[in-house]
């Protein structure tokens, strides 16, 4: 989950590396460091804490002169955040520098082996063993040393490497952790993610597993782990560079919330042609789609919550049985995967380690896998049998908003497509749903316009210890996401419960003044949810309700009501999430939390 940036070219490396790391700080911010070749030796600077400390330490990179360097922003796995555990790590002679994202699973026996050979370790990290291994195998040929090391390590890695003996080159290597290489007229770049180098180039190469790149000022070569030179085709990134900037908003999260109408429109519009849903990326005929008997949805975090919504929508519209699994558990339960089933894996980054592992497990079992991802060219996009992109653009805030909303509408499109090819959705009903789908951007715009009301309400609960979210059916799915948004950025304890389960233990947690957020968007369940609301009110709860405009009866039992514009029950979660995102945001801001970079979290979870 750490961030890596490297540069070699005609410009000064340190300012470029710092700029790139600033755009990747969402990947980790426990510590930061750089290594730059100054013409005589490799200089290093490292600092615990946010990147700003490193920037101040190096005066924006001015004190580290040189045209080649590598940098790192850390999310700690092995070893507590500290200066000595910060990257880069060096060999004892200070002639080899390494930055690493991933986990070296066999580092303990490797560390013992190197210690037995007299190597002294200065940190608690798994990464330092790489620096000493490179030193051990280096006999004047960097590529040979790198490939020998890669043959001996187990686990995941994205690496940036420098050799003082080869100051005109930097090296990169990858296995199961994301890494891209970019090039422009003045030099070459490495980065964990596109936003880091979007300012400098739109021409990138996505590195595949067990590949090594050798970057020079005006040269770029790729090799296999067996030192065979490879030919790779570049990809042109069409993201708007301004999308990775705050554009006057106080936080990226707020900006990205306000980008949701456009994101949803961009994801929907290309897939509607002449009144029908056309998803060419599936590479499946209508007959093949109609033959799908079961769907497995696998994801983590917010993407998993999108999958829970997807289950209700796919089963309700297309009448296809759906199982939803947390990706980190999927492989270990030995899932039963029948012939004729399909696996959908959902990930914003397309690099989520557990989701990627689930994809590979599914393919090994002969399943067709569809990836739903945001990042073009990501590992899931490349390895899945087909990929449906959500056109959300770069999402910088750690807590997802617009990417989650795009995942929801992608699932709506798939559900409607399956329903049509299976012949279970009458044409008139399909047209109505299609119209409702296309109205979502405007309806979300309307809800975002209510931010001041939500902000005022949120200010009353800055000191809350516990908040509970309840809902039935598809409302339970959105309760999960609403609760997660609140806890991950405000650090207020919150939980989501199926409303009907309250009486089975949970209601014992309700006491005088406890805030309960009741979701009620399904007309058939209005009365049931009102009953559950009355139950928590009787125990002293203060209730915020999120419901449809027609459900005026909720006013009689709830203390505060947020009304949603009319929408089909299947699409209600796309509307209900907006006030929940705003509520979480304003609670976090009011508590003085770092909204874009919440503690202990990283944007892309690339380690298991």
Secondary structure, 3 states (H helix, E strand, C coil): CCEEEEEEECCCHHHHHHHHHHHHHHHCCCEEEEEEECCCCEEEEEEECCHHHHHHHCCCCCCCCCCEEEEEEECCCCCCCCCCCCCCEECCCCCEEEEEEEEECCHHHHHHHHHHCCCCCCCCCCCHHHHHHHHHHCCCCHHHHHHHHHHHCCEEEEEEEEEHHHCCCEEEEEEECCCEEEEECCEEEEECCHHHCCCCCCEEEECCCCEEEEECCCCEEEEECCCCEECCCCEECCCCHHHHCCCCCCCHHHHHHHCHHHHHHHHHHCCEECCEECCHHHCCCHHHHHCCCEEEEEECHHHHHHHHHHHHHHHHHHCCEEEEEEHHHHHHHCCCCCCCEEEEEEECCCCCHHHHHHHHHHHHCCCEEEEEECCCCCHHHHHCCEEEECCCCCCCCCCCCHHHHHHHHHHHHHHHHHHHHCCCCCHHHHHHHHHHHHHHHHHHHHHHCCHHHHHHHHHHHCCCCEEEEEECCHHHHHHHHHHHHHHHHHCCEEEEEEHHHCCCCHHHHCCCCCEEEEEECCHHHHHHHHHHHHHHHCCCCEEEEEEECCCHHHHHCCCEEEEECCCCHHHHHHHHHHHHHHHHHHHHHHCCCCCCCCCCCCCCCCCC
